[in-house]
Amino acid sequence: MSTKSRAVSAKGVEEYKTYITRSIPVSAVITCADNTGAKTLRVVQVTRAKTRLKRVPAASVGDHIVCVVKRGPPDLRKQTFGAVIVRQKYPVRRVSGLRISFEDNAAVIVTPEGELKGTDIKGPVASEAAERWPRIANLASIII
């Protein structure tokens, strides 16, 4: 019989994510970094966000969110989509001690299956998002 308890063994099933400060709260307006036609997105919900009662849920690089298209073509506007955060302004501390921050907060729209809705990603993508989402890593031109 193994010495690990069941709770410790079950934790290995989940993907390991280093701590990143959650700096993009619900109702934040962020840019869309793909070529779907959407320009800006509003964060409506952060999926799998465990937080304190009455605290506004927030997202960080690599997190899946639900968003509404605020600016874009009429067929996309006012519709909800899933998205993944690929850049954030607030500095992200890497394990090596390096801190990296981007010029803007940006996300790419994804389907419920995890496929990207667009065919190209504009601008750099944080390596934390690329590690968790292999489809994003395939389409990213620059991974920082």
SULVENUR-V469616 format. One record per backbone hydrogen bond with DSSP energy under -0.5 kcal/mol. CO is the residue of the C=O (numbers start at 0). NH is the residue of the N-H. If there is no record, write none. Layout:
CO NH
CO NH
This chain:
4 8
5 9
6 10
7 11
8 11
9 12
9 13
20 22
22 24
23 58
24 27
27 29
27 42
29 40
30 32
30 106
32 121
38 31
39 69
39 70
40 29
41 67
42 26
44 46
44 65
45 48
47 49
48 50
51 54
56 25
58 22
58 23
59 62
62 84
63 46
64 82
65 43
65 44
66 80
67 41
67 69
68 77
70 38
70 39
72 75
72 76
75 78
78 68
80 66
81 109
82 64
83 107
84 61
85 125
86 105
87 101
91 93
91 99
93 96
97 93
99 91
103 105
104 30
105 85
105 86
106 32
107 83
108 116
108 117
109 81
110 113
114 110
119 34
122 141
124 143
125 128
125 129
126 130
127 131
128 132
131 133
132 135
132 136
133 137
134 138
135 139
138 120
141 124
141 143
